[in-house]
């Protein structure tokens, strides 16, 4: 267990599915003296088995006097509505729930139960599909406030620990289904590799850690190159073309601000070396005036209008966000200056809440600003690039604008810390790719 990832004084919210790994995480941390709570998300994908898992975790926490919170969502409905894969939709809802639960409980970190087995499987899957150092780095030990302290613990050690304490767990029937690529790697490739090296799982973990260190170092070199040879949206084309691939490719990806395939990266570097332009998804890079490679992004797709129920959730794939709404009594004693979380007095909300992109002539009076301003000007003042502004969510009711993501909240429905009455909370959660569950 990597205790360097864990706060000694703060609450740790453990994501507990009911499987052996997550039960180990919860019980082991409690045994070590950490303050823990358990969060379980019911994806409603396996009928009675999903409800069984939720009941198991609830009973486990009741028996051991551990705080417990649960959530559930219709993963299939979200996947169908937003044209997502089942796993992608499940991950979006699960991590949104975990972040909300951590906020509500005041948790310092969210701990997930990814093991050395999961890490090795992830590395092998990335290798099979083709990857660089970033993919070979496996599962990152930390991402934001998500921590994974069990990456050095094997599944065999997990089960030995639980059996030694007569602790039960539940089995997900899908873990035995070799229709899933990860299960085929788990049941086939890993046992074969363990005949070559019995300590393969730990060896793979050390390899992944070395790859992460090398990746971080090369990215630092690329950032130093950008500082010396570039600006906000350009790089010195000749200097870039003279760099070795490990630095040049990372500089291009950092400037692009998005994932690029090796083929896309080579196309941009060819434009830097030979002139011309390279078009890749959502981005054009062109060598202009013979000296500069300029990165100009195509305009983001505008957000369609979507209704946000209270409570409810809406996925915004154009912006890579999930909007989650809830209501309760009283406004928390917190202030969110990043403008991704908003609190509204429900009595001042008129009709239904919708999420849209900006519209011509949009204007509102931001709380604390003492004036009414156009949304287009506020977006410019906030430093939002012109090509991204149509994908910035605007929260509206039937009386007009309530808030603009990343910009501000309208004065008319603003709920201040400590206010009473019924308060609506709307949080925008950025969704990043993740692994496992």
SULGI-V985751 format. One record per pair of residues at least 6 apart in sequence whose C-alpha atoms are under 7 Angstrom apart, sorted by sequence separation. I is the first residue (numbers start at 1). GAP is how many residues later the second one is. D is the distance in whole Angstrom. If there is no record, write none. Layout:
i = <I I>
gap = <GAP GAP>
d = <D D>
//
This chain:
i = <16 30 44 61 79 141 142 177 178 194 229 230 253 271 278 279 287 288 308 315 316 365 366 395 396 403 15 16 61 79 141 176 193 229 253 271 277 278 286 287 315 365 395 402 403 42 102 141 175 240 277 278 285 286 314 315 364 365 395 402 126 127 226 277 285 286 313 314 363 364 394 395 401 58 76 79 126 268 276 277 285 313 314 363 364 394 75 78 267 276 284 285 313 363 393 394 402 14 42 123 275 284 312 313 362 363 393 123 252 283 284 312 361 362 392 40 75 123 283 311 312 75 123 271 272 282 283 303 310 311 122 249 264 271 282 310 311 268 301 310 119 119 272 14 16 12 13 14 15 16 17 11 12 13 14 15 16 10 11 12 13 14 15 222 226 382 8 13 71 221 222 218 222 223 241 379 37 38 39 40 41 42 43 44 218 222 378 37 38 39 40 41 42 43 44 37 38 39 40 41 42 43 219 241 43 119 241 358 357 114 238 357 18 110 111 112 113 115 116 237 238 357 17 109 110 111 112 114 115 116 237 357 358 109 110 111 113 114 115 116 117 356 357 364 18 109 115 116 117 355 356 18 115 256 355 356 115 355 354 355 353 354 366 367 353 354 366 367 309 353 366 367 308 352 365 366 307 308 351 352 364 365 43 307 308 350 351 367 306 307 349 350 305 306 350 152 237 305 306 305 304 41 238 303 304 237 303 236 237 302 236 237 235 236 234 235 39 234 235 234 121 233 234 233 121 349 121 340 348 339 340 339 338 339 345 339 344 345 138 344 345 137 343 344 136 137 319 343 318 319 137 136 137 346 345 346 133 134 345 346 133 344 345 343 344 120 134 343 344 133 343 334 342 343 117 120 331 333 342 116 120 331 332 333 341 342 116 119 331 332 341 300 303 331 340 341 25 299 300 302 303 330 331 340 13 116 298 299 301 302 330 331 297 300 301 330 22 300 329 330 21 329 330 331 329 330 13 328 329 12 327 328 11 12 13 14 15 327 328 10 11 12 13 14 15 327 10 12 13 14 326 327 12 326 325 326 325 324 325 323 324 323 324 323 322 323 321 322 321 322 321 322 320 321 320 53 24 21 20 24 20 5 5 3 23 2 1 2 1 20 19 20 1 18 19 1 18 19 96 92>
gap = <6 6 6 6 6 6 6 6 6 6 6 6 6 6 6 6 6 6 6 6 6 6 6 6 6 6 7 7 7 7 7 7 7 7 7 7 7 7 7 7 7 7 7 7 7 8 8 8 8 8 8 8 8 8 8 8 8 8 8 8 9 9 9 9 9 9 9 9 9 9 9 9 9 10 10 10 10 10 10 10 10 10 10 10 10 10 11 11 11 11 11 11 11 11 11 11 11 12 12 12 12 12 12 12 12 12 12 13 13 13 13 13 13 13 13 14 14 14 14 14 14 15 15 15 15 15 15 15 15 15 16 16 16 16 16 16 16 17 17 17 19 20 21 22 22 23 23 23 23 23 23 24 24 24 24 24 24 25 25 25 25 25 25 25 25 25 26 26 26 26 26 28 28 28 28 28 29 29 29 29 29 29 29 29 29 29 29 30 30 30 30 30 30 30 30 31 31 31 31 31 31 31 31 31 32 32 32 32 33 34 34 34 35 35 35 35 35 35 35 35 35 35 36 36 36 36 36 36 36 36 36 36 36 37 37 37 37 37 37 37 37 37 37 37 38 38 38 38 38 38 38 39 39 39 39 39 40 40 41 41 42 42 42 42 43 43 43 43 44 44 44 44 45 45 45 45 46 46 46 46 46 46 47 47 47 47 47 47 48 48 48 48 49 49 49 50 50 50 50 51 52 53 53 53 53 54 54 55 55 55 56 56 57 57 58 58 59 59 59 60 61 61 61 62 64 64 65 65 65 66 66 67 68 68 68 69 69 69 70 70 70 71 71 71 72 72 72 72 73 73 74 75 75 76 77 77 78 78 78 78 79 79 79 80 80 81 81 81 81 82 82 83 83 83 84 84 84 84 84 85 85 85 85 85 85 85 86 86 86 86 86 87 87 87 87 87 88 88 88 88 88 88 88 88 89 89 89 89 89 89 89 89 90 90 90 90 91 91 91 91 92 92 92 92 93 93 94 94 94 95 95 95 96 96 96 96 96 96 96 97 97 97 97 97 97 97 98 98 98 98 98 98 99 99 100 100 101 102 102 103 103 104 104 105 106 106 107 107 108 108 109 109 110 110 111 117 134 137 138 138 139 142 144 146 146 147 148 148 149 149 150 150 151 151 151 152 152 152 333 339>
d = <5 6 6 7 6 6 6 7 5 5 6 6 7 5 6 7 4 7 6 6 6 6 7 6 5 4 7 6 6 6 5 7 7 6 7 6 7 5 5 6 4 4 5 6 6 6 7 7 7 6 6 6 7 5 6 6 5 6 5 5 6 7 7 4 6 7 7 5 7 6 6 6 7 7 6 5 7 5 6 6 4 5 7 5 7 5 7 6 6 6 6 6 4 4 6 6 7 6 6 7 5 5 6 6 6 5 6 5 7 6 6 5 7 6 6 7 6 7 4 5 7 6 5 7 6 6 6 7 6 4 6 6 6 6 6 6 7 6 6 7 6 6 6 7 6 6 6 6 6 6 6 5 5 5 5 5 5 7 6 6 6 6 6 5 7 6 7 7 7 7 7 7 6 7 6 7 6 6 6 6 6 6 6 7 6 5 7 5 5 5 5 5 4 6 6 6 6 6 6 5 7 7 6 6 6 7 5 6 6 6 7 6 6 6 6 6 6 5 5 5 7 6 7 5 5 5 5 6 4 5 7 5 6 6 6 6 6 6 7 5 6 6 6 6 7 7 6 5 6 6 5 6 6 7 6 7 7 5 6 6 7 5 6 6 6 6 5 5 7 5 4 4 6 6 5 5 6 6 6 7 6 6 7 4 7 6 5 7 5 6 6 5 7 5 6 7 7 6 7 5 6 6 7 6 7 6 5 6 5 6 5 5 6 6 6 5 7 5 7 4 7 6 6 5 6 7 7 6 5 6 6 5 6 6 5 6 5 6 6 5 5 4 6 5 6 6 6 5 6 7 5 6 5 6 6 5 5 7 5 6 7 6 6 6 5 6 6 6 6 6 5 6 6 7 6 5 6 5 5 6 6 6 5 6 6 6 7 7 5 6 4 6 7 5 6 6 6 4 5 5 5 6 5 5 6 7 6 6 7 5 6 6 6 6 6 4 5 6 6 5 6 6 6 6 5 6 6 6 6 6 7 5 5 6 6 6 6 5 7 7 6 5 5 5 5 4 5 6 6 6 6 6 7 5 6 7 4 6 7 7 5 6 7 5 6 6 6 5 5 7 5 7 6 6 6 7 6 6 7 7 7 6 6 7 7 5 5 7 5 5 5 7 6 6 5 7 6 6 7 6>
//
